[in-house]
């Protein structure tokens, strides 16, 4: 993206989906297709980084995101 991280952060909202174990990520952009792509990219990067950090934990203590 060619946008500064602070601007992207200001356009991003995340909240848990009640009783589902999911997190909803919304990204505000005038182009709905680009908003969807950016929200998905944020989710993928977050899951990848979280899962990498979990690898150092005992197997029974890990929380792996998908």
Secondary structure, DSSP 4 states (H G I P E B T S, - for coil): --S-HHHHHHTEEEEEETTTTEEEEEE--SSHHHHHHHHHHHHHHHHHHHHHHHTTS-GGG-----
